[in-house]
Amino acid sequence: MIIHNVMEEAVEDILDKQWENLAVSCHCPECKMDVLALSLNRLKPRYVRNQAGGMYAKADLMTEQSRATILTAIVESSKVVSACPRHSGGMIQK
Ligand SMILES: [Zn+2]
């Protein structure tokens, strides 16, 4: 049985498109993953069990309202990561 969180895909998709425009202090892949993880913690997961359910839930997440909610979570998370980047190349070590 495979359980899949479609919210993960939706956040990844929006983050990919907005990443270059986000006011983060660092645009390295590690900081991007931190923003992704933090955003997912802020958002309600949408678990689905099969392909058809996934399509439906995904369409649901692509409404303007959902996209705005996701983008807000991403912006808030990028502020947290900007204030305290945890990438290995930075000043602060993990
Ligand atoms: Zn970084």
PDB file of the backbone (N, CA, C, O) and the ligand in Angstrom, with CONECT records:
HET     ZN  A 101       1
ATOM      1  N   MET A   1       0.846  -1.196   0.000  1.00  0.00           N
ATOM      2  CA  MET A   1       0.000   0.000   0.000  1.00  0.00           C
ATOM      3  C   MET A   1       0.884   1.249   0.000  1.00  0.00           C
ATOM      4  O   MET A   1       1.763   1.419   0.846  1.00  0.00           O
ATOM      5  N   ILE A   2       0.626   2.089  -0.951  1.00  0.00           N
ATOM      6  CA  ILE A   2       1.426   3.304  -1.034  1.00  0.00           C
ATOM      7  C   ILE A   2       0.576   4.516  -0.679  1.00  0.00           C
ATOM      8  O   ILE A   2      -0.453   4.781  -1.301  1.00  0.00           O
ATOM      9  N   ILE A   3       1.028   5.238   0.324  1.00  0.00           N
ATOM     10  CA  ILE A   3       0.350   6.465   0.724  1.00  0.00           C
ATOM     11  C   ILE A   3       1.210   7.629   0.262  1.00  0.00           C
ATOM     12  O   ILE A   3       2.424   7.656   0.463  1.00  0.00           O
ATOM     13  N   HIS A   4       0.554   8.574  -0.353  1.00  0.00           N
ATOM     14  CA  HIS A   4       1.282   9.661  -0.976  1.00  0.00           C
ATOM     15  C   HIS A   4       0.710  11.004  -0.535  1.00  0.00           C
ATOM     16  O   HIS A   4      -0.508  11.167  -0.477  1.00  0.00           O
ATOM     17  N   ASN A   5       1.563  11.953  -0.227  1.00  0.00           N
ATOM     18  CA  ASN A   5       1.107  13.277   0.189  1.00  0.00           C
ATOM     19  C   ASN A   5       1.169  14.236  -1.004  1.00  0.00           C
ATOM     20  O   ASN A   5       2.246  14.686  -1.396  1.00  0.00           O
ATOM     21  N   VAL A   6       0.015  14.537  -1.567  1.00  0.00           N
ATOM     22  CA  VAL A   6       0.007  15.393  -2.765  1.00  0.00           C
ATOM     23  C   VAL A   6       0.372  16.832  -2.437  1.00  0.00           C
ATOM     24  O   VAL A   6       0.767  17.598  -3.316  1.00  0.00           O
ATOM     25  N   MET A   7       0.236  17.198  -1.153  1.00  0.00           N
ATOM     26  CA  MET A   7       0.633  18.551  -0.749  1.00  0.00           C
ATOM     27  C   MET A   7       2.120  18.758  -1.022  1.00  0.00           C
ATOM     28  O   MET A   7       2.557  19.848  -1.390  1.00  0.00           O
ATOM     29  N   GLU A   8       2.888  17.679  -0.829  1.00  0.00           N
ATOM     30  CA  GLU A   8       4.327  17.716  -1.056  1.00  0.00           C
ATOM     31  C   GLU A   8       4.624  18.128  -2.501  1.00  0.00           C
ATOM     32  O   GLU A   8       5.467  18.990  -2.751  1.00  0.00           O
ATOM     33  N   GLU A   9       3.932  17.510  -3.432  1.00  0.00           N
ATOM     34  CA  GLU A   9       4.125  17.825  -4.852  1.00  0.00           C
ATOM     35  C   GLU A   9       3.741  19.259  -5.162  1.00  0.00           C
ATOM     36  O   GLU A   9       4.436  19.960  -5.898  1.00  0.00           O
ATOM     37  N   ALA A  10       2.614  19.685  -4.584  1.00  0.00           N
ATOM     38  CA  ALA A  10       2.117  21.034  -4.856  1.00  0.00           C
ATOM     39  C   ALA A  10       3.098  22.082  -4.332  1.00  0.00           C
ATOM     40  O   ALA A  10       3.380  23.068  -5.013  1.00  0.00           O
ATOM     41  N   VAL A  11       3.619  21.867  -3.116  1.00  0.00           N
ATOM     42  CA  VAL A  11       4.554  22.826  -2.524  1.00  0.00           C
ATOM     43  C   VAL A  11       5.856  22.836  -3.322  1.00  0.00           C
ATOM     44  O   VAL A  11       6.420  23.898  -3.585  1.00  0.00           O
ATOM     45  N   GLU A  12       6.331  21.650  -3.706  1.00  0.00           N
ATOM     46  CA  GLU A  12       7.563  21.547  -4.480  1.00  0.00           C
ATOM     47  C   GLU A  12       7.423  22.291  -5.807  1.00  0.00           C
ATOM     48  O   GLU A  12       8.334  22.993  -6.245  1.00  0.00           O
ATOM     49  N   ASP A  13       6.275  22.121  -6.426  1.00  0.00           N
ATOM     50  CA  ASP A  13       5.988  22.749  -7.714  1.00  0.00           C
ATOM     51  C   ASP A  13       6.023  24.272  -7.604  1.00  0.00           C
ATOM     52  O   ASP A  13       6.669  24.952  -8.401  1.00  0.00           O
ATOM     53  N   ILE A  14       5.313  24.793  -6.599  1.00  0.00           N
ATOM     54  CA  ILE A  14       5.241  26.245  -6.425  1.00  0.00           C
ATOM     55  C   ILE A  14       6.599  26.796  -5.985  1.00  0.00           C
ATOM     56  O   ILE A  14       7.016  27.865  -6.432  1.00  0.00           O
ATOM     57  N   LEU A  15       7.283  26.061  -5.109  1.00  0.00           N
ATOM     58  CA  LEU A  15       8.599  26.500  -4.639  1.00  0.00           C
ATOM     59  C   LEU A  15       9.580  26.580  -5.813  1.00  0.00           C
ATOM     60  O   LEU A  15      10.360  27.528  -5.913  1.00  0.00           O
ATOM     61  N   ASP A  16       9.537  25.589  -6.693  1.00  0.00           N
ATOM     62  CA  ASP A  16      10.402  25.565  -7.876  1.00  0.00           C
ATOM     63  C   ASP A  16      10.200  26.810  -8.726  1.00  0.00           C
ATOM     64  O   ASP A  16      11.160  27.419  -9.198  1.00  0.00           O
ATOM     65  N   LYS A  17       8.940  27.176  -8.913  1.00  0.00           N
ATOM     66  CA  LYS A  17       8.612  28.316  -9.779  1.00  0.00           C
ATOM     67  C   LYS A  17       8.941  29.648  -9.131  1.00  0.00           C
ATOM     68  O   LYS A  17       9.289  30.609  -9.817  1.00  0.00           O
ATOM     69  N   GLN A  18       8.829  29.706  -7.793  1.00  0.00           N
ATOM     70  CA  GLN A  18       9.007  30.978  -7.095  1.00  0.00           C
ATOM     71  C   GLN A  18      10.383  31.160  -6.477  1.00  0.00           C
ATOM     72  O   GLN A  18      10.730  32.261  -6.049  1.00  0.00           O
ATOM     73  N   TRP A  19      11.165  30.099  -6.426  1.00  0.00           N
ATOM     74  CA  TRP A  19      12.435  30.107  -5.703  1.00  0.00           C
ATOM     75  C   TRP A  19      13.327  31.297  -6.054  1.00  0.00           C
ATOM     76  O   TRP A  19      13.850  31.966  -5.163  1.00  0.00           O
ATOM     77  N   GLU A  20      13.499  31.559  -7.342  1.00  0.00           N
ATOM     78  CA  GLU A  20      14.381  32.644  -7.762  1.00  0.00           C
ATOM     79  C   GLU A  20      13.844  34.016  -7.372  1.00  0.00           C
ATOM     80  O   GLU A  20      14.606  34.974  -7.249  1.00  0.00           O
ATOM     81  N   ASN A  21      12.531  34.108  -7.180  1.00  0.00           N
ATOM     82  CA  ASN A  21      11.913  35.393  -6.842  1.00  0.00           C
ATOM     83  C   ASN A  21      11.804  35.615  -5.337  1.00  0.00           C
ATOM     84  O   ASN A  21      11.495  36.717  -4.885  1.00  0.00           O
ATOM     85  N   LEU A  22      12.057  34.573  -4.576  1.00  0.00           N
ATOM     86  CA  LEU A  22      11.907  34.684  -3.126  1.00  0.00           C
ATOM     87  C   LEU A  22      13.059  35.474  -2.513  1.00  0.00           C
ATOM     88  O   LEU A  22      14.213  35.360  -2.927  1.00  0.00           O
ATOM     89  N   ALA A  23      12.704  36.284  -1.503  1.00  0.00           N
ATOM     90  CA  ALA A  23      13.719  37.100  -0.842  1.00  0.00           C
ATOM     91  C   ALA A  23      14.433  36.298   0.241  1.00  0.00           C
ATOM     92  O   ALA A  23      14.331  36.614   1.426  1.00  0.00           O
ATOM     93  N   VAL A  24      15.153  35.265  -0.170  1.00  0.00           N
ATOM     94  CA  VAL A  24      15.907  34.484   0.807  1.00  0.00           C
ATOM     95  C   VAL A  24      17.370  34.909   0.762  1.00  0.00           C
ATOM     96  O   VAL A  24      17.859  35.354  -0.277  1.00  0.00           O
ATOM     97  N   SER A  25      18.065  34.773   1.882  1.00  0.00           N
ATOM     98  CA  SER A  25      19.451  35.230   1.959  1.00  0.00           C
ATOM     99  C   SER A  25      20.382  34.296   1.197  1.00  0.00           C
ATOM    100  O   SER A  25      21.501  34.672   0.849  1.00  0.00           O
ATOM    101  N   CYS A  26      19.915  33.077   0.939  1.00  0.00           N
ATOM    102  CA  CYS A  26      20.757  32.102   0.249  1.00  0.00           C
ATOM    103  C   CYS A  26      19.872  31.237  -0.650  1.00  0.00           C
ATOM    104  O   CYS A  26      18.798  30.796  -0.240  1.00  0.00           O
ATOM    105  N   HIS A  27      20.330  31.003  -1.864  1.00  0.00           N
ATOM    106  CA  HIS A  27      19.537  30.213  -2.808  1.00  0.00           C
ATOM    107  C   HIS A  27      20.141  28.836  -3.069  1.00  0.00           C
ATOM    108  O   HIS A  27      19.905  28.251  -4.126  1.00  0.00           O
ATOM    109  N   CYS A  28      20.913  28.314  -2.126  1.00  0.00           N
ATOM    110  CA  CYS A  28      21.531  27.009  -2.344  1.00  0.00           C
ATOM    111  C   CYS A  28      20.480  25.897  -2.172  1.00  0.00           C
ATOM    112  O   CYS A  28      19.445  26.121  -1.544  1.00  0.00           O
ATOM    113  N   PRO A  29      20.741  24.705  -2.724  1.00  0.00           N
ATOM    114  CA  PRO A  29      19.751  23.603  -2.661  1.00  0.00           C
ATOM    115  C   PRO A  29      19.386  23.204  -1.231  1.00  0.00           C
ATOM    116  O   PRO A  29      18.259  22.781  -0.974  1.00  0.00           O
ATOM    117  N   GLU A  30      20.325  23.334  -0.312  1.00  0.00           N
ATOM    118  CA  GLU A  30      20.048  22.957   1.083  1.00  0.00           C
ATOM    119  C   GLU A  30      19.035  23.902   1.719  1.00  0.00           C
ATOM    120  O   GLU A  30      18.130  23.468   2.431  1.00  0.00           O
ATOM    121  N   CYS A  31      19.195  25.197   1.457  1.00  0.00           N
ATOM    122  CA  CYS A  31      18.251  26.171   2.004  1.00  0.00           C
ATOM    123  C   CYS A  31      16.883  25.979   1.355  1.00  0.00           C
ATOM    124  O   CYS A  31      15.851  26.177   1.996  1.00  0.00           O
ATOM    125  N   LYS A  32      16.881  25.590   0.073  1.00  0.00           N
ATOM    126  CA  LYS A  32      15.626  25.340  -0.625  1.00  0.00           C
ATOM    127  C   LYS A  32      14.885  24.172   0.030  1.00  0.00           C
ATOM    128  O   LYS A  32      13.671  24.225   0.229  1.00  0.00           O
ATOM    129  N   MET A  33      15.636  23.114   0.361  1.00  0.00           N
ATOM    130  CA  MET A  33      15.032  21.947   1.021  1.00  0.00           C
ATOM    131  C   MET A  33      14.521  22.315   2.413  1.00  0.00           C
ATOM    132  O   MET A  33      13.500  21.794   2.861  1.00  0.00           O
ATOM    133  N   ASP A  34      15.237  23.219   3.099  1.00  0.00           N
ATOM    134  CA  ASP A  34      14.793  23.668   4.422  1.00  0.00           C
ATOM    135  C   ASP A  34      13.467  24.418   4.302  1.00  0.00           C
ATOM    136  O   ASP A  34      12.559  24.234   5.112  1.00  0.00           O
ATOM    137  N   VAL A  35      13.374  25.266   3.279  1.00  0.00           N
ATOM    138  CA  VAL A  35      12.127  26.017   3.061  1.00  0.00           C
ATOM    139  C   VAL A  35      11.000  25.037   2.741  1.00  0.00           C
ATOM    140  O   VAL A  35       9.876  25.196   3.216  1.00  0.00           O
ATOM    141  N   LEU A  36      11.306  24.032   1.939  1.00  0.00           N
ATOM    142  CA  LEU A  36      10.295  23.032   1.575  1.00  0.00           C
ATOM    143  C   LEU A  36       9.795  22.295   2.821  1.00  0.00           C
ATOM    144  O   LEU A  36       8.589  22.142   3.017  1.00  0.00           O
ATOM    145  N   ALA A  37      10.722  21.844   3.651  1.00  0.00           N
ATOM    146  CA  ALA A  37      10.340  21.100   4.851  1.00  0.00           C
ATOM    147  C   ALA A  37       9.530  21.960   5.814  1.00  0.00           C
ATOM    148  O   ALA A  37       8.519  21.518   6.359  1.00  0.00           O
ATOM    149  N   LEU A  38       9.988  23.198   6.017  1.00  0.00           N
ATOM    150  CA  LEU A  38       9.276  24.099   6.931  1.00  0.00           C
ATOM    151  C   LEU A  38       7.874  24.412   6.407  1.00  0.00           C
ATOM    152  O   LEU A  38       6.912  24.470   7.172  1.00  0.00           O
ATOM    153  N   SER A  39       7.776  24.610   5.107  1.00  0.00           N
ATOM    154  CA  SER A  39       6.468  24.917   4.503  1.00  0.00           C
ATOM    155  C   SER A  39       5.510  23.752   4.706  1.00  0.00           C
ATOM    156  O   SER A  39       4.339  23.947   5.033  1.00  0.00           O
ATOM    157  N   LEU A  40       6.019  22.539   4.508  1.00  0.00           N
ATOM    158  CA  LEU A  40       5.172  21.357   4.663  1.00  0.00           C
ATOM    159  C   LEU A  40       4.706  21.195   6.108  1.00  0.00           C
ATOM    160  O   LEU A  40       3.609  20.695   6.356  1.00  0.00           O
ATOM    161  N   ASN A  41       5.533  21.613   7.053  1.00  0.00           N
ATOM    162  CA  ASN A  41       5.128  21.551   8.464  1.00  0.00           C
ATOM    163  C   ASN A  41       3.993  22.519   8.758  1.00  0.00           C
ATOM    164  O   ASN A  41       3.172  22.284   9.645  1.00  0.00           O
ATOM    165  N   ARG A  42       3.956  23.606   8.006  1.00  0.00           N
ATOM    166  CA  ARG A  42       2.926  24.618   8.224  1.00  0.00           C
ATOM    167  C   ARG A  42       1.612  24.261   7.548  1.00  0.00           C
ATOM    168  O   ARG A  42       0.552  24.747   7.942  1.00  0.00           O
ATOM    169  N   LEU A  43       1.681  23.420   6.540  1.00  0.00           N
ATOM    170  CA  LEU A  43       0.486  23.108   5.753  1.00  0.00           C
ATOM    171  C   LEU A  43      -0.107  21.765   6.141  1.00  0.00           C
ATOM    172  O   LEU A  43       0.584  20.876   6.638  1.00  0.00           O
ATOM    173  N   LYS A  44      -1.393  21.644   5.902  1.00  0.00           N
ATOM    174  CA  LYS A  44      -2.071  20.390   6.200  1.00  0.00           C
ATOM    175  C   LYS A  44      -1.737  19.384   5.110  1.00  0.00           C
ATOM    176  O   LYS A  44      -1.922  19.673   3.928  1.00  0.00           O
ATOM    177  N   PRO A  45      -1.244  18.197   5.489  1.00  0.00           N
ATOM    178  CA  PRO A  45      -0.935  17.204   4.454  1.00  0.00           C
ATOM    179  C   PRO A  45      -2.204  16.690   3.779  1.00  0.00           C
ATOM    180  O   PRO A  45      -3.277  16.673   4.383  1.00  0.00           O
ATOM    181  N   ARG A  46      -2.070  16.277   2.531  1.00  0.00           N
ATOM    182  CA  ARG A  46      -3.204  15.719   1.796  1.00  0.00           C
ATOM    183  C   ARG A  46      -2.793  14.341   1.306  1.00  0.00           C
ATOM    184  O   ARG A  46      -2.225  14.197   0.224  1.00  0.00           O
ATOM    185  N   TYR A  47      -3.082  13.341   2.105  1.00  0.00           N
ATOM    186  CA  TYR A  47      -2.669  11.988   1.759  1.00  0.00           C
ATOM    187  C   TYR A  47      -3.684  11.334   0.834  1.00  0.00           C
ATOM    188  O   TYR A  47      -4.894  11.466   1.015  1.00  0.00           O
ATOM    189  N   VAL A  48      -3.168  10.636  -0.150  1.00  0.00           N
ATOM    190  CA  VAL A  48      -4.025   9.876  -1.058  1.00  0.00           C
ATOM    191  C   VAL A  48      -3.466   8.465  -1.185  1.00  0.00           C
ATOM    192  O   VAL A  48      -2.287   8.212  -0.937  1.00  0.00           O
ATOM    193  N   ARG A  49      -4.334   7.574  -1.572  1.00  0.00           N
ATOM    194  CA  ARG A  49      -3.948   6.174  -1.638  1.00  0.00           C
ATOM    195  C   ARG A  49      -3.722   5.687  -3.065  1.00  0.00           C
ATOM    196  O   ARG A  49      -2.988   4.724  -3.285  1.00  0.00           O
ATOM    197  N   ASN A  50      -4.336   6.336  -4.015  1.00  0.00           N
ATOM    198  CA  ASN A  50      -4.173   5.867  -5.388  1.00  0.00           C
ATOM    199  C   ASN A  50      -4.102   7.015  -6.392  1.00  0.00           C
ATOM    200  O   ASN A  50      -4.291   8.182  -6.049  1.00  0.00           O
ATOM    201  N   GLN A  51      -3.829   6.654  -7.619  1.00  0.00           N
ATOM    202  CA  GLN A  51      -3.641   7.621  -8.695  1.00  0.00           C
ATOM    203  C   GLN A  51      -4.835   8.543  -8.887  1.00  0.00           C
ATOM    204  O   GLN A  51      -4.679   9.761  -8.974  1.00  0.00           O
ATOM    205  N   ALA A  52      -6.030   7.958  -8.952  1.00  0.00           N
ATOM    206  CA  ALA A  52      -7.239   8.742  -9.198  1.00  0.00           C
ATOM    207  C   ALA A  52      -7.474   9.747  -8.071  1.00  0.00           C
ATOM    208  O   ALA A  52      -7.806  10.908  -8.313  1.00  0.00           O
ATOM    209  N   GLY A  53      -7.297   9.280  -6.843  1.00  0.00           N
ATOM    210  CA  GLY A  53      -7.465  10.166  -5.702  1.00  0.00           C
ATOM    211  C   GLY A  53      -6.439  11.281  -5.739  1.00  0.00           C
ATOM    212  O   GLY A  53      -6.717  12.412  -5.341  1.00  0.00           O
ATOM    213  N   GLY A  54      -5.247  10.949  -6.221  1.00  0.00           N
ATOM    214  CA  GLY A  54      -4.174  11.923  -6.327  1.00  0.00           C
ATOM    215  C   GLY A  54      -4.507  13.030  -7.296  1.00  0.00           C
ATOM    216  O   GLY A  54      -4.264  14.204  -7.019  1.00  0.00           O
ATOM    217  N   MET A  55      -5.059  12.661  -8.424  1.00  0.00           N
ATOM    218  CA  MET A  55      -5.452  13.640  -9.454  1.00  0.00           C
ATOM    219  C   MET A  55      -6.468  14.618  -8.872  1.00  0.00           C
ATOM    220  O   MET A  55      -6.364  15.834  -9.033  1.00  0.00           O
ATOM    221  N   TYR A  56      -7.439  14.045  -8.198  1.00  0.00           N
ATOM    222  CA  TYR A  56      -8.513  14.857  -7.642  1.00  0.00           C
ATOM    223  C   TYR A  56      -7.973  15.815  -6.588  1.00  0.00           C
ATOM    224  O   TYR A  56      -8.264  17.011  -6.612  1.00  0.00           O
ATOM    225  N   ALA A  57      -7.189  15.280  -5.671  1.00  0.00           N
ATOM    226  CA  ALA A  57      -6.645  16.096  -4.588  1.00  0.00           C
ATOM    227  C   ALA A  57      -5.706  17.160  -5.132  1.00  0.00           C
ATOM    228  O   ALA A  57      -5.643  18.269  -4.602  1.00  0.00           O
ATOM    229  N   LYS A  58      -4.978  16.825  -6.187  1.00  0.00           N
ATOM    230  CA  LYS A  58      -4.037  17.755  -6.779  1.00  0.00           C
ATOM    231  C   LYS A  58      -4.766  18.926  -7.436  1.00  0.00           C
ATOM    232  O   LYS A  58      -4.357  20.080  -7.304  1.00  0.00           O
ATOM    233  N   ALA A  59      -5.843  18.616  -8.140  1.00  0.00           N
ATOM    234  CA  ALA A  59      -6.645  19.653  -8.776  1.00  0.00           C
ATOM    235  C   ALA A  59      -7.181  20.596  -7.705  1.00  0.00           C
ATOM    236  O   ALA A  59      -7.280  21.807  -7.902  1.00  0.00           O
ATOM    237  N   ASP A  60      -7.521  20.003  -6.569  1.00  0.00           N
ATOM    238  CA  ASP A  60      -8.034  20.745  -5.434  1.00  0.00           C
ATOM    239  C   ASP A  60      -6.993  21.716  -4.890  1.00  0.00           C
ATOM    240  O   ASP A  60      -7.329  22.798  -4.409  1.00  0.00           O
ATOM    241  N   LEU A  61      -5.726  21.317  -4.973  1.00  0.00           N
ATOM    242  CA  LEU A  61      -4.635  22.127  -4.440  1.00  0.00           C
ATOM    243  C   LEU A  61      -4.189  23.200  -5.422  1.00  0.00           C
ATOM    244  O   LEU A  61      -3.378  24.061  -5.084  1.00  0.00           O
ATOM    245  N   MET A  62      -4.721  23.145  -6.637  1.00  0.00           N
ATOM    246  CA  MET A  62      -4.297  24.098  -7.651  1.00  0.00           C
ATOM    247  C   MET A  62      -5.253  25.283  -7.776  1.00  0.00           C
ATOM    248  O   MET A  62      -5.097  26.118  -8.667  1.00  0.00           O
ATOM    249  N   THR A  63      -6.229  25.354  -6.897  1.00  0.00           N
ATOM    250  CA  THR A  63      -7.132  26.506  -6.919  1.00  0.00           C
ATOM    251  C   THR A  63      -6.349  27.726  -6.441  1.00  0.00           C
ATOM    252  O   THR A  63      -5.324  27.602  -5.770  1.00  0.00           O
ATOM    253  N   GLU A  64      -6.845  28.891  -6.795  1.00  0.00           N
ATOM    254  CA  GLU A  64      -6.151  30.123  -6.451  1.00  0.00           C
ATOM    255  C   GLU A  64      -5.981  30.255  -4.935  1.00  0.00           C
ATOM    256  O   GLU A  64      -4.937  30.688  -4.448  1.00  0.00           O
ATOM    257  N   GLN A  65      -7.037  29.870  -4.199  1.00  0.00           N
ATOM    258  CA  GLN A  65      -7.004  29.959  -2.736  1.00  0.00           C
ATOM    259  C   GLN A  65      -5.915  29.061  -2.151  1.00  0.00           C
ATOM    260  O   GLN A  65      -5.144  29.488  -1.291  1.00  0.00           O
ATOM    261  N   SER A  66      -5.860  27.815  -2.624  1.00  0.00           N
ATOM    262  CA  SER A  66      -4.854  26.879  -2.119  1.00  0.00           C
ATOM    263  C   SER A  66      -3.447  27.337  -2.465  1.00  0.00           C
ATOM    264  O   SER A  66      -2.534  27.254  -1.644  1.00  0.00           O
ATOM    265  N   ARG A  67      -3.283  27.822  -3.687  1.00  0.00           N
ATOM    266  CA  ARG A  67      -1.952  28.279  -4.111  1.00  0.00           C
ATOM    267  C   ARG A  67      -1.499  29.459  -3.263  1.00  0.00           C
ATOM    268  O   ARG A  67      -0.321  29.576  -2.926  1.00  0.00           O
ATOM    269  N   ALA A  68      -2.449  30.338  -2.918  1.00  0.00           N
ATOM    270  CA  ALA A  68      -2.125  31.500  -2.088  1.00  0.00           C
ATOM    271  C   ALA A  68      -1.705  31.046  -0.693  1.00  0.00           C
ATOM    272  O   ALA A  68      -0.760  31.584  -0.116  1.00  0.00           O
ATOM    273  N   THR A  69      -2.414  30.054  -0.155  1.00  0.00           N
ATOM    274  CA  THR A  69      -2.089  29.519   1.176  1.00  0.00           C
ATOM    275  C   THR A  69      -0.697  28.899   1.157  1.00  0.00           C
ATOM    276  O   THR A  69       0.101  29.112   2.070  1.00  0.00           O
ATOM    277  N   ILE A  70      -0.415  28.130   0.111  1.00  0.00           N
ATOM    278  CA  ILE A  70       0.891  27.469  -0.015  1.00  0.00           C
ATOM    279  C   ILE A  70       1.998  28.505  -0.154  1.00  0.00           C
ATOM    280  O   ILE A  70       3.051  28.392   0.474  1.00  0.00           O
ATOM    281  N   LEU A  71       1.747  29.519  -0.984  1.00  0.00           N
ATOM    282  CA  LEU A  71       2.761  30.546  -1.207  1.00  0.00           C
ATOM    283  C   LEU A  71       3.042  31.316   0.080  1.00  0.00           C
ATOM    284  O   LEU A  71       4.189  31.668   0.355  1.00  0.00           O
ATOM    285  N   THR A  72       2.009  31.577   0.862  1.00  0.00           N
ATOM    286  CA  THR A  72       2.188  32.264   2.150  1.00  0.00           C
ATOM    287  C   THR A  72       3.090  31.432   3.057  1.00  0.00           C
ATOM    288  O   THR A  72       3.995  31.968   3.696  1.00  0.00           O
ATOM    289  N   ALA A  73       2.846  30.131   3.113  1.00  0.00           N
ATOM    290  CA  ALA A  73       3.669  29.240   3.940  1.00  0.00           C
ATOM    291  C   ALA A  73       5.119  29.262   3.460  1.00  0.00           C
ATOM    292  O   ALA A  73       6.048  29.265   4.268  1.00  0.00           O
ATOM    293  N   ILE A  74       5.305  29.276   2.139  1.00  0.00           N
ATOM    294  CA  ILE A  74       6.658  29.301   1.566  1.00  0.00           C
ATOM    295  C   ILE A  74       7.370  30.606   1.934  1.00  0.00           C
ATOM    296  O   ILE A  74       8.541  30.598   2.312  1.00  0.00           O
ATOM    297  N   VAL A  75       6.651  31.720   1.819  1.00  0.00           N
ATOM    298  CA  VAL A  75       7.245  33.029   2.132  1.00  0.00           C
ATOM    299  C   VAL A  75       7.626  33.094   3.607  1.00  0.00           C
ATOM    300  O   VAL A  75       8.717  33.551   3.948  1.00  0.00           O
ATOM    301  N   GLU A  76       6.733  32.641   4.477  1.00  0.00           N
ATOM    302  CA  GLU A  76       7.020  32.637   5.915  1.00  0.00           C
ATOM    303  C   GLU A  76       8.231  31.755   6.225  1.00  0.00           C
ATOM    304  O   GLU A  76       9.096  32.130   7.015  1.00  0.00           O
ATOM    305  N   SER A  77       8.282  30.593   5.601  1.00  0.00           N
ATOM    306  CA  SER A  77       9.392  29.659   5.833  1.00  0.00           C
ATOM    307  C   SER A  77      10.703  30.227   5.318  1.00  0.00           C
ATOM    308  O   SER A  77      11.753  30.026   5.928  1.00  0.00           O
ATOM    309  N   SER A  78      10.646  30.941   4.188  1.00  0.00           N
ATOM    310  CA  SER A  78      11.883  31.488   3.636  1.00  0.00           C
ATOM    311  C   SER A  78      12.441  32.569   4.557  1.00  0.00           C
ATOM    312  O   SER A  78      13.652  32.784   4.606  1.00  0.00           O
ATOM    313  N   LYS A  79      11.551  33.251   5.290  1.00  0.00           N
ATOM    314  CA  LYS A  79      12.017  34.254   6.259  1.00  0.00           C
ATOM    315  C   LYS A  79      12.780  33.575   7.390  1.00  0.00           C
ATOM    316  O   LYS A  79      13.813  34.068   7.844  1.00  0.00           O
ATOM    317  N   VAL A  80      12.254  32.432   7.838  1.00  0.00           N
ATOM    318  CA  VAL A  80      12.895  31.682   8.924  1.00  0.00           C
ATOM    319  C   VAL A  80      14.273  31.200   8.466  1.00  0.00           C
ATOM    320  O   VAL A  80      15.262  31.340   9.186  1.00  0.00           O
ATOM    321  N   VAL A  81      14.322  30.632   7.261  1.00  0.00           N
ATOM    322  CA  VAL A  81      15.587  30.103   6.738  1.00  0.00           C
ATOM    323  C   VAL A  81      16.581  31.238   6.484  1.00  0.00           C
ATOM    324  O   VAL A  81      17.779  31.077   6.719  1.00  0.00           O
ATOM    325  N   SER A  82      16.093  32.373   6.008  1.00  0.00           N
ATOM    326  CA  SER A  82      16.965  33.526   5.757  1.00  0.00           C
ATOM    327  C   SER A  82      17.595  34.030   7.041  1.00  0.00           C
ATOM    328  O   SER A  82      18.767  34.404   7.067  1.00  0.00           O
ATOM    329  N   ALA A  83      16.806  34.036   8.105  1.00  0.00           N
ATOM    330  CA  ALA A  83      17.290  34.537   9.386  1.00  0.00           C
ATOM    331  C   ALA A  83      18.326  33.598   9.983  1.00  0.00           C
ATOM    332  O   ALA A  83      19.230  34.027  10.700  1.00  0.00           O
ATOM    333  N   CYS A  84      18.188  32.319   9.681  1.00  0.00           N
ATOM    334  CA  CYS A  84      19.099  31.336  10.265  1.00  0.00           C
ATOM    335  C   CYS A  84      19.353  30.197   9.287  1.00  0.00           C
ATOM    336  O   CYS A  84      18.821  29.102   9.469  1.00  0.00           O
ATOM    337  N   PRO A  85      20.157  30.433   8.254  1.00  0.00           N
ATOM    338  CA  PRO A  85      20.434  29.366   7.273  1.00  0.00           C
ATOM    339  C   PRO A  85      21.227  28.240   7.924  1.00  0.00           C
ATOM    340  O   PRO A  85      22.136  28.487   8.716  1.00  0.00           O
ATOM    341  N   ARG A  86      20.881  27.025   7.592  1.00  0.00           N
ATOM    342  CA  ARG A  86      21.548  25.886   8.230  1.00  0.00           C
ATOM    343  C   ARG A  86      22.423  25.100   7.263  1.00  0.00           C
ATOM    344  O   ARG A  86      22.867  23.996   7.579  1.00  0.00           O
ATOM    345  N   HIS A  87      22.672  25.670   6.077  1.00  0.00           N
ATOM    346  CA  HIS A  87      23.489  24.951   5.086  1.00  0.00           C
ATOM    347  C   HIS A  87      24.895  24.708   5.621  1.00  0.00           C
ATOM    348  O   HIS A  87      25.403  25.478   6.436  1.00  0.00           O
ATOM    349  N   SER A  88      25.514  23.631   5.154  1.00  0.00           N
ATOM    350  CA  SER A  88      26.808  23.226   5.693  1.00  0.00           C
ATOM    351  C   SER A  88      27.921  24.213   5.352  1.00  0.00           C
ATOM    352  O   SER A  88      28.922  24.286   6.066  1.00  0.00           O
ATOM    353  N   GLY A  89      27.758  24.972   4.270  1.00  0.00           N
ATOM    354  CA  GLY A  89      28.806  25.898   3.853  1.00  0.00           C
ATOM    355  C   GLY A  89      28.750  27.232   4.590  1.00  0.00           C
ATOM    356  O   GLY A  89      29.640  28.067   4.427  1.00  0.00           O
ATOM    357  N   GLY A  90      27.720  27.437   5.393  1.00  0.00           N
ATOM    358  CA  GLY A  90      27.528  28.729   6.047  1.00  0.00           C
ATOM    359  C   GLY A  90      28.271  28.880   7.355  1.00  0.00           C
ATOM    360  O   GLY A  90      29.089  28.036   7.719  1.00  0.00           O
ATOM    361  N   MET A  91      27.983  29.956   8.056  1.00  0.00           N
ATOM    362  CA  MET A  91      28.632  30.246   9.314  1.00  0.00           C
ATOM    363  C   MET A  91      28.122  29.317  10.422  1.00  0.00           C
ATOM    364  O   MET A  91      28.873  28.862  11.285  1.00  0.00           O
ATOM    365  N   ILE A  92      26.822  29.059  10.358  1.00  0.00           N
ATOM    366  CA  ILE A  92      26.224  28.231  11.405  1.00  0.00           C
ATOM    367  C   ILE A  92      26.247  26.775  10.981  1.00  0.00           C
ATOM    368  O   ILE A  92      25.675  26.426   9.948  1.00  0.00           O
ATOM    369  N   GLN A  93      26.882  25.937  11.740  1.00  0.00           N
ATOM    370  CA  GLN A  93      26.927  24.517  11.432  1.00  0.00           C
ATOM    371  C   GLN A  93      25.728  23.811  12.034  1.00  0.00           C
ATOM    372  O   GLN A  93      25.154  24.251  13.031  1.00  0.00           O
ATOM    373  N   LYS A  94      25.370  22.720  11.413  1.00  0.00           N
ATOM    374  CA  LYS A  94      24.205  21.957  11.888  1.00  0.00           C
ATOM    375  C   LYS A  94      24.471  21.326  13.253  1.00  0.00           C
ATOM    376  O   LYS A  94      23.601  20.649  13.801  1.00  0.00           O
TER     377      LYS A  94
HETATM  378 ZN    ZN A 101      22.135  28.053   1.753  1.00  0.00          ZN2+
END
